Amino acid sequence: MDATEILEGIQAIMDGCASIMPTIIALLAALWALGQLSKLTEISQFKERLLRIEDKVDLILEQSGIEYQPFRAASREIARELEQEGTVGAEEAVIVKALRKGEKIEAIKAYRDFAGVDLKAAKTFVEEIEMRLS
């Protein structure tokens, strides 16, 4: 077997691979997608499990007569700082000033901006502060 025959053999192999290359790429893409789907399924299962745990904790709190207020500690700290004039952080001061002016929506927007939370969490937090200020 001389070099020409070897080169022709290599060329034939490469030509054969070229025709199945799209199939190989499609298979690799499908395997990758299945891996991603598996991760999404795991995340979904984790979320479901977390929700069940939350439900159990809520039930325990309810049966124990304990009221859960998620932002209680944070709002107490802000209220305490308000009593010591001038010690409130800039972000908290904006929220408190807006609430004192009756601009609840502006307070919620400000909290969302600096805390990076969703609308529901911001509204809950601001309402907790509002309740403690009144």
N, CA, C and O atoms as a Tinker XYZ file with bonds, in Angstrom:
   536  protein
     1  N      0.855000   -1.166000    0.000000    73     2
     2  CA     0.000000    0.000000    0.000000    64     1     3
     3  C      0.905000    1.234000    0.000000    63     2     4     5
     4  O      1.750000    1.405000    0.879000    81     3
     5  N      0.710000    2.071000   -0.988000    73     3     6
     6  CA     1.550000    3.259000   -1.078000    64     5     7
     7  C      0.816000    4.465000   -0.495000    63     6     8     9
     8  O     -0.326000    4.345000   -0.053000    81     7
     9  N      1.461000    5.603000   -0.493000    73     7    10
    10  CA     0.929000    6.821000    0.118000    64     9    11
    11  C     -0.349000    7.285000   -0.576000    63    10    12    13
    12  O     -1.249000    7.818000    0.073000    81    11
    13  N     -0.432000    7.087000   -1.881000    73    11    14
    14  CA    -1.617000    7.511000   -2.616000    64    13    15
    15  C     -2.836000    6.721000   -2.170000    63    14    16    17
    16  O     -3.915000    7.288000   -1.996000    81    15
    17  N     -2.676000    5.422000   -1.984000    73    15    18
    18  CA    -3.792000    4.587000   -1.538000    64    17    19
    19  C     -4.238000    4.974000   -0.125000    63    18    20    21
    20  O     -5.428000    4.976000    0.193000    81    19
    21  N     -3.258000    5.298000    0.704000    73    19    22
    22  CA    -3.574000    5.713000    2.085000    64    21    23
    23  C     -4.365000    7.010000    2.061000    63    22    24    25
    24  O     -5.372000    7.142000    2.757000    81    23
    25  N     -3.907000    7.975000    1.255000    73    23    26
    26  CA    -4.604000    9.259000    1.150000    64    25    27
    27  C     -6.018000    9.086000    0.598000    63    26    28    29
    28  O     -6.952000    9.745000    1.054000    81    27
    29  N     -6.171000    8.203000   -0.380000    73    27    30
    30  CA    -7.494000    7.937000   -0.934000    64    29    31
    31  C     -8.401000    7.296000    0.119000    63    30    32    33
    32  O     -9.593000    7.597000    0.179000    81    31
    33  N     -7.845000    6.428000    0.935000    73    31    34
    34  CA    -8.610000    5.796000    2.015000    64    33    35
    35  C     -9.065000    6.821000    3.056000    63    34    36    37
    36  O    -10.205000    6.796000    3.520000    81    35
    37  N     -8.154000    7.712000    3.405000    73    35    38
    38  CA    -8.483000    8.771000    4.368000    64    37    39
    39  C     -9.573000    9.671000    3.790000    63    38    40    41
    40  O    -10.518000   10.049000    4.483000    81    39
    41  N     -9.422000   10.007000    2.500000    73    39    42
    42  CA   -10.417000   10.860000    1.843000    64    41    43
    43  C    -11.790000   10.176000    1.836000    63    42    44    45
    44  O    -12.803000   10.840000    2.054000    81    43
    45  N    -11.838000    8.885000    1.592000    73    43    46
    46  CA   -13.104000    8.143000    1.575000    64    45    47
    47  C    -13.750000    8.157000    2.957000    63    46    48    49
    48  O    -14.967000    8.292000    3.080000    81    47
    49  N    -12.925000    8.015000    3.995000    73    47    50
    50  CA   -13.445000    8.050000    5.368000    64    49    51
    51  C    -14.020000    9.431000    5.669000    63    50    52    53
    52  O    -15.102000    9.549000    6.243000    81    51
    53  N    -13.287000   10.479000    5.277000    73    51    54
    54  CA   -13.749000   11.848000    5.528000    64    53    55
    55  C    -15.036000   12.144000    4.767000    63    54    56    57
    56  O    -15.932000   12.808000    5.288000    81    55
    57  N    -15.127000   11.647000    3.527000    73    55    58
    58  CA   -16.354000   11.836000    2.750000    64    57    59
    59  C    -17.532000   11.142000    3.425000    63    58    60    61
    60  O    -18.639000   11.679000    3.454000    81    59
    61  N    -17.298000    9.973000    3.955000    73    59    62
    62  CA   -18.346000    9.237000    4.666000    64    61    63
    63  C    -18.780000    9.966000    5.926000    63    62    64    65
    64  O    -19.965000   10.002000    6.256000    81    63
    65  N    -17.812000   10.546000    6.629000    73    63    66
    66  CA   -18.127000   11.293000    7.863000    64    65    67
    67  C    -18.905000   12.559000    7.550000    63    66    68    69
    68  O    -19.790000   12.957000    8.308000    81    67
    69  N    -18.572000   13.192000    6.427000    73    67    70
    70  CA   -19.253000   14.433000    6.062000    64    69    71
    71  C    -20.742000   14.203000    5.869000    63    70    72    73
    72  O    -21.547000   15.078000    6.188000    81    71
    73  N    -21.117000   13.056000    5.359000    73    71    74
    74  CA   -22.534000   12.802000    5.119000    64    73    75
    75  C    -23.296000   12.515000    6.416000    63    74    76    77
    76  O    -24.504000   12.741000    6.481000    81    75
    77  N    -22.609000   12.022000    7.441000    73    75    78
    78  CA   -23.309000   11.742000    8.703000    64    77    79
    79  C    -23.071000   12.829000    9.757000    63    78    80    81
    80  O    -23.619000   12.753000   10.857000    81    79
    81  N    -22.262000   13.833000    9.428000    73    79    82
    82  CA   -21.956000   14.892000   10.391000    64    81    83
    83  C    -23.213000   15.621000   10.871000    63    82    84    85
    84  O    -23.330000   15.850000   12.075000    81    83
    85  N    -24.158000   16.001000   10.008000    73    83    86
    86  CA   -25.369000   16.652000   10.511000    64    85    87
    87  C    -26.139000   15.760000   11.494000    63    86    88    89
    88  O    -26.726000   16.253000   12.457000    81    87
    89  N    -26.133000   14.472000   11.247000    73    87    90
    90  CA   -26.819000   13.540000   12.150000    64    89    91
    91  C    -26.121000   13.504000   13.502000    63    90    92    93
    92  O    -26.770000   13.502000   14.548000    81    91
    93  N    -24.799000   13.475000   13.470000    73    91    94
    94  CA   -24.028000   13.470000   14.727000    64    93    95
    95  C    -24.293000   14.748000   15.502000    63    94    96    97
    96  O    -24.501000   14.705000   16.715000    81    95
    97  N    -24.287000   15.880000   14.819000    73    95    98
    98  CA   -24.539000   17.168000   15.481000    64    97    99
    99  C    -25.945000   17.186000   16.072000    63    98   100   101
   100  O    -26.142000   17.655000   17.192000    81    99
   101  N    -26.915000   16.681000   15.330000    73    99   102
   102  CA   -28.294000   16.632000   15.820000    64   101   103
   103  C    -28.402000   15.742000   17.057000    63   102   104   105
   104  O    -29.107000   16.081000   18.007000    81   103
   105  N    -27.713000   14.618000   17.046000    73   103   106
   106  CA   -27.725000   13.721000   18.207000    64   105   107
   107  C    -27.088000   14.377000   19.425000    63   106   108   109
   108  O    -27.603000   14.269000   20.538000    81   107
   109  N    -25.969000   15.056000   19.210000    73   107   110
   110  CA   -25.307000   15.755000   20.317000    64   109   111
   111  C    -26.206000   16.856000   20.873000    63   110   112   113
   112  O    -26.283000   17.041000   22.088000    81   111
   113  N    -26.881000   17.584000   19.992000    73   111   114
   114  CA   -27.800000   18.626000   20.435000    64   113   115
   115  C    -28.953000   18.022000   21.231000    63   114   116   117
   116  O    -29.370000   18.583000   22.244000    81   115
   117  N    -29.462000   16.896000   20.782000    73   115   118
   118  CA   -30.555000   16.229000   21.489000    64   117   119
   119  C    -30.104000   15.757000   22.867000    63   118   120   121
   120  O    -30.846000   15.881000   23.841000    81   119
   121  N    -28.905000   15.222000   22.951000    73   119   122
   122  CA   -28.376000   14.780000   24.251000    64   121   123
   123  C    -28.203000   15.967000   25.191000    63   122   124   125
   124  O    -28.510000   15.877000   26.379000    81   123
   125  N    -27.713000   17.073000   24.655000    73   123   126
   126  CA   -27.555000   18.276000   25.473000    64   125   127
   127  C    -28.916000   18.752000   25.974000    63   126   128   129
   128  O    -29.067000   19.087000   27.149000    81   127
   129  N    -29.911000   18.783000   25.078000    73   127   130
   130  CA   -31.251000   19.229000   25.449000    64   129   131
   131  C    -31.850000   18.324000   26.533000    63   130   132   133
   132  O    -32.503000   18.805000   27.459000    81   131
   133  N    -31.626000   17.026000   26.411000    73   131   134
   134  CA   -32.123000   16.103000   27.440000    64   133   135
   135  C    -31.466000   16.387000   28.791000    63   134   136   137
   136  O    -32.112000   16.302000   29.836000    81   135
   137  N    -30.178000   16.725000   28.757000    73   135   138
   138  CA   -29.485000   17.078000   29.994000    64   137   139
   139  C    -30.080000   18.328000   30.617000    63   138   140   141
   140  O    -30.248000   18.400000   31.834000    81   139
   141  N    -30.400000   19.317000   29.783000    73   139   142
   142  CA   -31.020000   20.543000   30.282000    64   141   143
   143  C    -32.410000   20.263000   30.830000    63   142   144   145
   144  O    -32.799000   20.806000   31.864000    81   143
   145  N    -33.160000   19.409000   30.131000    73   143   146
   146  CA   -34.495000   19.039000   30.575000    64   145   147
   147  C    -34.427000   18.343000   31.931000    63   146   148   149
   148  O    -35.271000   18.557000   32.801000    81   147
   149  N    -33.413000   17.513000   32.088000    73   147   150
   150  CA   -33.233000   16.826000   33.362000    64   149   151
   151  C    -32.985000   17.827000   34.482000    63   150   152   153
   152  O    -33.520000   17.686000   35.582000    81   151
   153  N    -32.165000   18.847000   34.193000    73   151   154
   154  CA   -31.898000   19.879000   35.203000    64   153   155
   155  C    -33.171000   20.641000   35.535000    63   154   156   157
   156  O    -33.433000   20.927000   36.704000    81   155
   157  N    -33.974000   20.978000   34.513000    73   155   158
   158  CA   -35.228000   21.684000   34.755000    64   157   159
   159  C    -36.184000   20.836000   35.583000    63   158   160   161
   160  O    -36.888000   21.352000   36.450000    81   159
   161  N    -36.207000   19.547000   35.317000    73   159   162
   162  CA   -37.056000   18.641000   36.086000    64   161   163
   163  C    -36.607000   18.617000   37.541000    63   162   164   165
   164  O    -37.439000   18.637000   38.448000    81   163
   165  N    -35.303000   18.573000   37.769000    73   163   166
   166  CA   -34.782000   18.580000   39.138000    64   165   167
   167  C    -35.149000   19.874000   39.847000    63   166   168   169
   168  O    -35.531000   19.854000   41.017000    81   167
   169  N    -35.037000   20.999000   39.146000    73   167   170
   170  CA   -35.390000   22.290000   39.740000    64   169   171
   171  C    -36.879000   22.319000   40.074000    63   170   172   173
   172  O    -37.272000   22.779000   41.146000    81   171
   173  N    -37.691000   21.831000   39.161000    73   171   174
   174  CA   -39.134000   21.793000   39.381000    64   173   175
   175  C    -39.475000   20.925000   40.592000    63   174   176   177
   176  O    -40.309000   21.301000   41.416000    81   175
   177  N    -38.830000   19.771000   40.694000    73   175   178
   178  CA   -39.069000   18.893000   41.837000    64   177   179
   179  C    -38.618000   19.552000   43.142000    63   178   180   181
   180  O    -39.267000   19.408000   44.179000    81   179
   181  N    -37.502000   20.274000   43.076000    73   179   182
   182  CA   -37.011000   20.975000   44.259000    64   181   183
   183  C    -37.993000   22.056000   44.690000    63   182   184   185
   184  O    -38.255000   22.217000   45.881000    81   183
   185  N    -38.542000   22.805000   43.720000    73   183   186
   186  CA   -39.520000   23.847000   44.038000    64   185   187
   187  C    -40.764000   23.248000   44.673000    63   186   188   189
   188  O    -41.288000   23.782000   45.650000    81   187
   189  N    -41.238000   22.133000   44.114000    73   187   190
   190  CA   -42.414000   21.469000   44.677000    64   189   191
   191  C    -42.156000   21.016000   46.111000    63   190   192   193
   192  O    -43.010000   21.160000   46.986000    81   191
   193  N    -40.980000   20.474000   46.334000    73   191   194
   194  CA   -40.626000   20.019000   47.688000    64   193   195
   195  C    -40.547000   21.204000   48.646000    63   194   196   197
   196  O    -41.009000   21.122000   49.785000    81   195
   197  N    -39.965000   22.295000   48.184000    73   195   198
   198  CA   -39.859000   23.497000   49.008000    64   197   199
   199  C    -41.240000   24.045000   49.358000    63   198   200   201
   200  O    -41.471000   24.472000   50.489000    81   199
   201  N    -42.152000   24.034000   48.398000    73   199   202
   202  CA   -43.516000   24.502000   48.662000    64   201   203
   203  C    -44.215000   23.617000   49.694000    63   202   204   205
   204  O    -44.948000   24.114000   50.548000    81   203
   205  N    -43.987000   22.308000   49.613000    73   203   206
   206  CA   -44.579000   21.409000   50.609000    64   205   207
   207  C    -44.014000   21.698000   51.997000    63   206   208   209
   208  O    -44.744000   21.669000   52.988000    81   207
   209  N    -42.720000   21.974000   52.065000    73   207   210
   210  CA   -42.099000   22.302000   53.354000    64   209   211
   211  C    -42.670000   23.612000   53.889000    63   210   212   213
   212  O    -42.962000   23.721000   55.080000    81   211
   213  N    -42.831000   24.608000   53.013000    73   211   214
   214  CA   -43.434000   25.878000   53.437000    64   213   215
   215  C    -44.842000   25.667000   53.981000    63   214   216   217
   216  O    -45.216000   26.244000   55.002000    81   215
   217  N    -45.612000   24.841000   53.296000    73   215   218
   218  CA   -46.977000   24.546000   53.763000    64   217   219
   219  C    -46.953000   23.917000   55.153000    63   218   220   221
   220  O    -47.776000   24.252000   56.005000    81   219
   221  N    -46.020000   23.019000   55.377000    73   219   222
   222  CA   -45.917000   22.369000   56.688000    64   221   223
   223  C    -45.530000   23.377000   57.766000    63   222   224   225
   224  O    -46.091000   23.368000   58.861000    81   223
   225  N    -44.583000   24.233000   57.455000    73   223   226
   226  CA   -44.163000   25.255000   58.423000    64   225   227
   227  C    -45.320000   26.206000   58.714000    63   226   228   229
   228  O    -45.551000   26.571000   59.867000    81   227
   229  N    -46.053000   26.609000   57.663000    73   227   230
   230  CA   -47.218000   27.476000   57.867000    64   229   231
   231  C    -48.244000   26.820000   58.775000    63   230   232   233
   232  O    -48.813000   27.474000   59.649000    81   231
   233  N    -48.480000   25.532000   58.572000    73   231   234
   234  CA   -49.433000   24.806000   59.395000    64   233   235
   235  C    -48.964000   24.749000   60.856000    63   234   236   237
   236  O    -49.755000   24.942000   61.779000    81   235
   237  N    -47.686000   24.486000   61.048000    73   235   238
   238  CA   -47.138000   24.446000   62.412000    64   237   239
   239  C    -47.286000   25.807000   63.083000    63   238   240   241
   240  O    -47.693000   25.887000   64.242000    81   239
   241  N    -46.954000   26.887000   62.354000    73   239   242
   242  CA   -47.091000   28.229000   62.912000    64   241   243
   243  C    -48.543000   28.530000   63.256000    63   242   244   245
   244  O    -48.837000   29.076000   64.319000    81   243
   245  N    -49.452000   28.170000   62.348000    73   243   246
   246  CA   -50.873000   28.431000   62.567000    64   245   247
   247  C    -51.380000   27.682000   63.792000    63   246   248   249
   248  O    -52.074000   28.257000   64.630000    81   247
   249  N    -51.035000   26.397000   63.898000    73   247   250
   250  CA   -51.508000   25.596000   65.025000    64   249   251
   251  C    -50.861000   26.021000   66.336000    63   250   252   253
   252  O    -51.417000   25.796000   67.411000    81   251
   253  N    -49.694000   26.632000   66.247000    73   251   254
   254  CA   -49.006000   27.099000   67.459000    64   253   255
   255  C    -49.450000   28.497000   67.856000    63   254   256   257
   256  O    -49.102000   28.984000   68.932000    81   255
   257  N    -50.220000   29.145000   66.986000    73   255   258
   258  CA   -50.676000   30.503000   67.281000    64   257   259
   259  C    -49.590000   31.549000   67.088000    63   258   260   261
   260  O    -49.658000   32.631000   67.670000    81   259
   261  N    -48.591000   31.234000   66.278000    73   259   262
   262  CA   -47.490000   32.162000   66.029000    64   261   263
   263  C    -47.763000   32.908000   64.726000    63   262   264   265
   264  O    -48.053000   32.296000   63.698000    81   263
   265  N    -47.668000   34.237000   64.782000    73   263   266
   266  CA   -47.868000   35.050000   63.585000    64   265   267
   267  C    -46.517000   35.300000   62.934000    63   266   268   269
   268  O    -45.597000   35.810000   63.574000    81   267
   269  N    -46.399000   34.944000   61.677000    73   267   270
   270  CA   -45.143000   35.102000   60.942000    64   269   271
   271  C    -45.165000   36.401000   60.163000    63   270   272   273
   272  O    -46.049000   36.627000   59.337000    81   271
   273  N    -44.182000   37.257000   60.431000    73   271   274
   274  CA   -44.031000   38.508000   59.699000    64   273   275
   275  C    -42.616000   38.537000   59.131000    63   274   276   277
   276  O    -41.663000   38.802000   59.865000    81   275
   277  N    -42.468000   38.269000   57.845000    73   275   278
   278  CA   -41.147000   38.060000   57.256000    64   277   279
   279  C    -40.193000   39.240000   57.367000    63   278   280   281
   280  O    -38.981000   39.038000   57.445000    81   279
   281  N    -40.704000   40.460000   57.377000    73   279   282
   282  CA   -39.801000   41.609000   57.398000    64   281   283
   283  C    -39.816000   42.329000   58.741000    63   282   284   285
   284  O    -39.382000   43.476000   58.845000    81   283
   285  N    -40.312000   41.656000   59.749000    73   283   286
   286  CA   -40.452000   42.281000   61.060000    64   285   287
   287  C    -39.130000   42.806000   61.603000    63   286   288   289
   288  O    -39.063000   43.953000   62.046000    81   287
   289  N    -38.094000   42.005000   61.580000    73   287   290
   290  CA   -36.804000   42.428000   62.140000    64   289   291
   291  C    -36.240000   43.620000   61.380000    63   290   292   293
   292  O    -35.736000   44.565000   61.986000    81   291
   293  N    -36.322000   43.577000   60.072000    73   291   294
   294  CA   -35.776000   44.673000   59.271000    64   293   295
   295  C    -36.532000   45.965000   59.527000    63   294   296   297
   296  O    -35.916000   47.020000   59.679000    81   295
   297  N    -37.851000   45.902000   59.578000    73   295   298
   298  CA   -38.618000   47.128000   59.774000    64   297   299
   299  C    -38.457000   47.659000   61.192000    63   298   300   301
   300  O    -38.480000   48.872000   61.402000    81   299
   301  N    -38.293000   46.766000   62.173000    73   299   302
   302  CA   -38.033000   47.214000   63.549000    64   301   303
   303  C    -36.717000   47.969000   63.614000    63   302   304   305
   304  O    -36.605000   48.987000   64.296000    81   303
   305  N    -35.728000   47.463000   62.903000    73   303   306
   306  CA   -34.418000   48.115000   62.883000    64   305   307
   307  C    -34.526000   49.509000   62.271000    63   306   308   309
   308  O    -33.934000   50.459000   62.784000    81   307
   309  N    -35.266000   49.634000   61.194000    73   307   310
   310  CA   -35.442000   50.939000   60.567000    64   309   311
   311  C    -36.196000   51.877000   61.495000    63   310   312   313
   312  O    -35.832000   53.046000   61.627000    81   311
   313  N    -37.243000   51.379000   62.139000    73   311   314
   314  CA   -38.007000   52.211000   63.071000    64   313   315
   315  C    -37.126000   52.676000   64.228000    63   314   316   317
   316  O    -37.220000   53.822000   64.667000    81   315
   317  N    -36.273000   51.785000   64.714000    73   315   318
   318  CA   -35.367000   52.139000   65.802000    64   317   319
   319  C    -34.397000   53.228000   65.351000    63   318   320   321
   320  O    -34.120000   54.171000   66.092000    81   319
   321  N    -33.889000   53.090000   64.139000    73   319   322
   322  CA   -32.965000   54.095000   63.613000    64   321   323
   323  C    -33.656000   55.432000   63.397000    63   322   324   325
   324  O    -33.035000   56.487000   63.528000    81   323
   325  N    -34.937000   55.386000   63.069000    73   323   326
   326  CA   -35.688000   56.631000   62.892000    64   325   327
   327  C    -35.759000   57.417000   64.192000    63   326   328   329
   328  O    -35.720000   58.648000   64.195000    81   327
   329  N    -35.864000   56.690000   65.286000    73   327   330
   330  CA   -35.949000   57.357000   66.581000    64   329   331
   331  C    -34.656000   58.105000   66.893000    63   330   332   333
   332  O    -34.675000   59.138000   67.562000    81   331
   333  N    -33.542000   57.582000   66.408000    73   331   334
   334  CA   -32.251000   58.239000   66.597000    64   333   335
   335  C    -31.998000   59.078000   65.345000    63   334   336   337
   336  O    -31.353000   58.617000   64.403000    81   335
   337  N    -32.500000   60.286000   65.340000    73   335   338
   338  CA   -32.509000   61.145000   64.150000    64   337   339
   339  C    -31.196000   61.117000   63.383000    63   338   340   341
   340  O    -30.117000   61.247000   63.960000    81   339
   341  N    -31.309000   60.947000   62.079000    73   339   342
   342  CA   -30.151000   61.030000   61.196000    64   341   343
   343  C    -29.349000   59.750000   61.046000    63   342   344   345
   344  O    -28.313000   59.768000   60.381000    81   343
   345  N    -29.777000   58.646000   61.630000    73   343   346
   346  CA   -28.977000   57.427000   61.517000    64   345   347
   347  C    -29.515000   56.453000   60.481000    63   346   348   349
   348  O    -28.941000   55.382000   60.279000    81   347
   349  N    -30.608000   56.814000   59.824000    73   347   350
   350  CA   -31.188000   55.927000   58.821000    64   349   351
   351  C    -30.333000   55.979000   57.564000    63   350   352   353
   352  O    -29.881000   57.050000   57.160000    81   351
   353  N    -30.109000   54.809000   56.938000    73   351   354
   354  CA   -29.359000   54.762000   55.695000    64   353   355
   355  C    -30.093000   55.517000   54.600000    63   354   356   357
   356  O    -31.295000   55.755000   54.716000    81   355
   357  N    -29.394000   55.896000   53.547000    73   355   358
   358  CA   -29.977000   56.696000   52.475000    64   357   359
   359  C    -31.175000   55.997000   51.836000    63   358   360   361
   360  O    -32.195000   56.630000   51.565000    81   359
   361  N    -31.051000   54.691000   51.597000    73   359   362
   362  CA   -32.149000   53.966000   50.958000    64   361   363
   363  C    -33.384000   53.926000   51.852000    63   362   364   365
   364  O    -34.501000   54.163000   51.393000    81   363
   365  N    -33.173000   53.625000   53.127000    73   363   366
   366  CA   -34.291000   53.559000   54.053000    64   365   367
   367  C    -34.919000   54.929000   54.239000    63   366   368   369
   368  O    -36.137000   55.045000   54.373000    81   367
   369  N    -34.093000   55.967000   54.247000    73   367   370
   370  CA   -34.608000   57.326000   54.412000    64   369   371
   371  C    -35.540000   57.697000   53.270000    63   370   372   373
   372  O    -36.559000   58.353000   53.487000    81   371
   373  N    -35.201000   57.284000   52.062000    73   371   374
   374  CA   -36.060000   57.567000   50.906000    64   373   375
   375  C    -37.416000   56.903000   51.098000    63   374   376   377
   376  O    -38.451000   57.513000   50.830000    81   375
   377  N    -37.416000   55.662000   51.558000    73   375   378
   378  CA   -38.670000   54.932000   51.778000    64   377   379
   379  C    -39.498000   55.616000   52.863000    63   378   380   381
   380  O    -40.698000   55.830000   52.692000    81   379
   381  N    -38.863000   55.951000   53.960000    73   379   382
   382  CA   -39.578000   56.567000   55.081000    64   381   383
   383  C    -40.128000   57.932000   54.692000    63   382   384   385
   384  O    -41.266000   58.261000   55.026000    81   383
   385  N    -39.332000   58.728000   53.990000    73   383   386
   386  CA   -39.797000   60.058000   53.564000    64   385   387
   387  C    -40.990000   59.926000   52.621000    63   386   388   389
   388  O    -41.961000   60.674000   52.733000    81   387
   389  N    -40.913000   58.972000   51.689000    73   387   390
   390  CA   -42.022000   58.763000   50.758000    64   389   391
   391  C    -43.282000   58.352000   51.514000    63   390   392   393
   392  O    -44.372000   58.834000   51.206000    81   391
   393  N    -43.147000   57.477000   52.488000    73   391   394
   394  CA   -44.308000   57.034000   53.270000    64   393   395
   395  C    -44.895000   58.185000   54.076000    63   394   396   397
   396  O    -46.114000   58.315000   54.187000    81   395
   397  N    -44.040000   59.005000   54.627000    73   395   398
   398  CA   -44.533000   60.144000   55.413000    64   397   399
   399  C    -45.249000   61.164000   54.532000    63   398   400   401
   400  O    -46.110000   61.898000   55.016000    81   399
   401  N    -44.907000   61.220000   53.253000    73   399   402
   402  CA   -45.587000   62.113000   52.311000    64   401   403
   403  C    -46.845000   61.453000   51.738000    63   402   404   405
   404  O    -47.599000   62.088000   51.000000    81   403
   405  N    -47.071000   60.180000   52.078000    73   403   406
   406  CA   -48.216000   59.459000   51.543000    64   405   407
   407  C    -47.963000   58.882000   50.157000    63   406   408   409
   408  O    -48.910000   58.549000   49.444000    81   407
   409  N    -46.707000   58.760000   49.771000    73   407   410
   410  CA   -46.335000   58.243000   48.450000    64   409   411
   411  C    -45.871000   56.794000   48.559000    63   410   412   413
   412  O    -44.691000   56.479000   48.403000    81   411
   413  N    -46.833000   55.932000   48.830000    73   411   414
   414  CA   -46.532000   54.520000   49.046000    64   413   415
   415  C    -45.931000   53.867000   47.799000    63   414   416   417
   416  O    -44.995000   53.075000   47.906000    81   415
   417  N    -46.460000   54.193000   46.626000    73   415   418
   418  CA   -45.943000   53.598000   45.387000    64   417   419
   419  C    -44.484000   53.984000   45.166000    63   418   420   421
   420  O    -43.678000   53.160000   44.736000    81   419
   421  N    -44.151000   55.223000   45.457000    73   419   422
   422  CA   -42.756000   55.668000   45.321000    64   421   423
   423  C    -41.848000   54.918000   46.306000    63   422   424   425
   424  O    -40.710000   54.582000   45.980000    81   423
   425  N    -42.363000   54.665000   47.503000    73   423   426
   426  CA   -41.599000   53.911000   48.502000    64   425   427
   427  C    -41.345000   52.488000   48.017000    63   426   428   429
   428  O    -40.247000   51.953000   48.172000    81   427
   429  N    -42.379000   51.882000   47.424000    73   427   430
   430  CA   -42.233000   50.515000   46.899000    64   429   431
   431  C    -41.225000   50.494000   45.764000    63   430   432   433
   432  O    -40.374000   49.606000   45.709000    81   431
   433  N    -41.308000   51.456000   44.863000    73   431   434
   434  CA   -40.343000   51.538000   43.752000    64   433   435
   435  C    -38.924000   51.692000   44.277000    63   434   436   437
   436  O    -38.000000   51.036000   43.796000    81   435
   437  N    -38.756000   52.562000   45.267000    73   435   438
   438  CA   -37.419000   52.788000   45.829000    64   437   439
   439  C    -36.859000   51.512000   46.447000    63   438   440   441
   440  O    -35.688000   51.183000   46.257000    81   439
   441  N    -37.707000   50.793000   47.190000    73   439   442
   442  CA   -37.230000   49.561000   47.814000    64   441   443
   443  C    -36.871000   48.524000   46.764000    63   442   444   445
   444  O    -35.859000   47.834000   46.893000    81   443
   445  N    -37.692000   48.407000   45.724000    73   443   446
   446  CA   -37.388000   47.453000   44.644000    64   445   447
   447  C    -36.054000   47.784000   43.995000    63   446   448   449
   448  O    -35.265000   46.891000   43.685000    81   447
   449  N    -35.805000   49.088000   43.791000    73   447   450
   450  CA   -34.560000   49.507000   43.143000    64   449   451
   451  C    -33.329000   49.133000   43.957000    63   450   452   453
   452  O    -32.374000   48.568000   43.423000    81   451
   453  N    -33.352000   49.447000   45.245000    73   451   454
   454  CA   -32.120000   49.205000   46.002000    64   453   455
   455  C    -32.018000   47.793000   46.560000    63   454   456   457
   456  O    -30.911000   47.331000   46.838000    81   455
   457  N    -33.134000   47.093000   46.733000    73   455   458
   458  CA   -33.067000   45.737000   47.288000    64   457   459
   459  C    -33.088000   44.669000   46.206000    63   458   460   461
   460  O    -32.683000   43.532000   46.448000    81   459
   461  N    -33.560000   45.025000   45.011000    73   459   462
   462  CA   -33.601000   44.057000   43.917000    64   461   463
   463  C    -34.606000   42.941000   44.131000    63   462   464   465
   464  O    -34.370000   41.804000   43.723000    81   463
   465  N    -35.731000   43.258000   44.772000    73   463   466
   466  CA   -36.750000   42.243000   45.026000    64   465   467
   467  C    -37.926000   42.441000   44.078000    63   466   468   469
   468  O    -38.010000   43.460000   43.392000    81   467
   469  N    -38.836000   41.465000   44.039000    73   467   470
   470  CA   -40.003000   41.584000   43.173000    64   469   471
   471  C    -41.042000   42.503000   43.823000    63   470   472   473
   472  O    -40.907000   42.912000   44.976000    81   471
   473  N    -42.067000   42.808000   43.053000    73   471   474
   474  CA   -43.091000   43.754000   43.491000    64   473   475
   475  C    -43.786000   43.309000   44.777000    63   474   476   477
   476  O    -44.007000   44.117000   45.680000    81   475
   477  N    -44.125000   42.038000   44.857000    73   475   478
   478  CA   -44.839000   41.534000   46.036000    64   477   479
   479  C    -43.995000   41.694000   47.304000    63   478   480   481
   480  O    -44.492000   42.152000   48.333000    81   479
   481  N    -42.722000   41.316000   47.224000    73   479   482
   482  CA   -41.840000   41.427000   48.395000    64   481   483
   483  C    -41.658000   42.887000   48.789000    63   482   484   485
   484  O    -41.661000   43.218000   49.975000    81   483
   485  N    -41.499000   43.756000   47.803000    73   483   486
   486  CA   -41.320000   45.182000   48.095000    64   485   487
   487  C    -42.572000   45.754000   48.752000    63   486   488   489
   488  O    -42.480000   46.517000   49.714000    81   487
   489  N    -43.734000   45.388000   48.236000    73   487   490
   490  CA   -44.995000   45.885000   48.790000    64   489   491
   491  C    -45.164000   45.410000   50.232000    63   490   492   493
   492  O    -45.556000   46.186000   51.103000    81   491
   493  N    -44.871000   44.155000   50.477000    73   491   494
   494  CA   -44.982000   43.608000   51.834000    64   493   495
   495  C    -44.044000   44.336000   52.787000    63   494   496   497
   496  O    -44.431000   44.699000   53.898000    81   495
   497  N    -42.809000   44.547000   52.345000    73   495   498
   498  CA   -41.814000   45.214000   53.181000    64   497   499
   499  C    -42.251000   46.641000   53.509000    63   498   500   501
   500  O    -42.226000   47.058000   54.667000    81   499
   501  N    -42.649000   47.379000   52.478000    73   499   502
   502  CA   -43.041000   48.776000   52.668000    64   501   503
   503  C    -44.286000   48.871000   53.547000    63   502   504   505
   504  O    -44.373000   49.765000   54.389000    81   503
   505  N    -45.234000   47.983000   53.371000    73   503   506
   506  CA   -46.433000   48.001000   54.216000    64   505   507
   507  C    -46.091000   47.694000   55.665000    63   506   508   509
   508  O    -46.712000   48.235000   56.580000    81   507
   509  N    -45.117000   46.839000   55.875000    73   507   510
   510  CA   -44.673000   46.534000   57.241000    64   509   511
   511  C    -44.065000   47.784000   57.882000    63   510   512   513
   512  O    -44.346000   48.090000   59.040000    81   511
   513  N    -43.249000   48.490000   57.138000    73   511   514
   514  CA   -42.657000   49.732000   57.654000    64   513   515
   515  C    -43.753000   50.757000   57.899000    63   514   516   517
   516  O    -43.768000   51.441000   58.922000    81   515
   517  N    -44.663000   50.850000   56.949000    73   515   518
   518  CA   -45.781000   51.820000   57.067000    64   517   519
   519  C    -46.578000   51.549000   58.339000    63   518   520   521
   520  O    -46.935000   52.478000   59.063000    81   519
   521  N    -46.857000   50.276000   58.609000    73   519   522
   522  CA   -47.612000   49.901000   59.791000    64   521   523
   523  C    -46.854000   50.310000   61.067000    63   522   524   525
   524  O    -47.461000   50.790000   62.024000    81   523
   525  N    -45.565000   50.123000   61.074000    73   523   526
   526  CA   -44.775000   50.438000   62.262000    64   525   527
   527  C    -44.579000   51.939000   62.446000    63   526   528   529
   528  O    -44.368000   52.404000   63.566000    81   527
   529  N    -44.647000   52.693000   61.362000    73   527   530
   530  CA   -44.499000   54.139000   61.468000    64   529   531
   531  C    -45.774000   54.798000   61.971000    63   530   532   533
   532  O    -45.723000   55.886000   62.545000    81   531
   533  N    -46.918000   54.152000   61.762000    73   531   534
   534  CA   -48.181000   54.785000   62.160000    64   533   535
   535  C    -48.587000   54.448000   63.559000    63   534   536
   536  O    -49.627000   54.910000   64.028000    81   535
